[in-house]
Each structure stands twice: as structure tokens, then as C-alpha cells.
């Protein structure tokens, strides 16, 4: 028997015959319905990567993103569920933006 997990399916599969038992597996992060808020604590309004990243995450244009970085600290850049916040966090970390996620983000 071997254990396999693929997407939302997991199960035991016999390596010698066609016997198997399969069930649905939904990771806990996908079941988390909490609405998280991601705020930028510190960023550089002169750093093009910071501006582009804020623009991408906040769905605003380059000028609006630069204005956010110049005038407001902290400011909300994204609201979403856990699976979306994980992706946003990765993007923010890659460019070195300082952020905060509320409520406490366990993922």
C-alpha cells in the first residue's frame, strides 16, 4: 500500500492490484474563511520595485502606489482570504516591503 495525495484527493493505493480507497482532502488553509488585512508598514517611495509591487497588490496604477508610499504609513494594501494572502506575502517579501497581517496569520 502507498499513500498518495493529489490536489483535493488522498488515498491508499495497492501497488500489486487495483484496490484503493480514496477520500477528499481539503487543506486547512483552504477552509480558513477569515478575512485578513495586509498593511504596508514601511516602504520606499523612491524604490521602483516597491512602487510596482504596491501597485500590483493594491490594484492601483504606478502614480497612486507612489502616492500611498509617500503619504501614508501604515496603509492597507490588500484584503483577502488565507490562500490569497500567502501569495501577497511572498510578493511583498521578495522586494523587502515591511508589512503586517491582521488578525494573526498562522500560515
PyMOL commands that set and color helices and strands:
alter all, ss='L'
color gray80, all
select helices_A, chain A and resi 28-31+48-58+62-71+82-95
alter helices_A, ss='H'
color red, helices_A
select strands_A, chain A and resi 2-6+9-13+20-24+36-42+75-80+98-102
alter strands_A, ss='S'
color yellow, strands_A
deselect
rebuild
show_as cartoon
